[in-house]
Amino acid sequence: MSLGALSKATMPTEELALLLQDARDLRIVDDYAQTQVVLAEDNNVRVRPPQGVRRAYAVNAQATGDVVGDVFGGFPVPPDPVARIQAVQVRAPTAATIRAQLLTRSWQSAWGGRAITAATSVTVDPSVPAAEVVGLEQALGIEPTVEKLPLSQARVDVEADDGLPVGL
């Protein structure tokens, strides 16, 4: 689902309406959590130019995974496993290459957020079948670590390029 400016819904309107109704109900009964992260001068991830942005919102992946699991509990799991890509920039050449490599082994990818890391790493959920783990390792040439993950079967943290692009 995408609700940003100039965006369109990525699900049928009826499903979107039900999802928003569920979100409204959670707010009414005060069953949600929200955290503000102050963008201090020494933070690694910053908006350039600052444009007056002083606060950002962080999503707790585990808590979000639990809620999303409840909301979409009646829907089938996608036929192909999904890896969440975390990189400095959503369309960076390195991230695009990794997404293409994943597709060669039937791994779908989704944007998982911004991250700055010195080396590309892969984490896979323990529930992923061994054959799919092998495909993931063959696609990227990196041996994955195993860790419980919300919202996907794998997480790929993409190495930051030499110079950080505008926007960070």
PEFENUR-V202943 format. One record per helix or strand of 2 or more residues. SS is the DSSP state (2 for helix, 1 for strand). FROM is the first residue (numbers start at 1). LEN is the number of residues. Records with the same first field share a line. If there is no record, write none. Layout:
BEGIN
SS->FROM-LEN, FROM-LEN
END
This chain:
BEGIN
2->13-16, 61-11, 93-11, 130-11
1->36-3, 55-3, 82-6, 108-7, 121-4, 145-2, 154-4
END
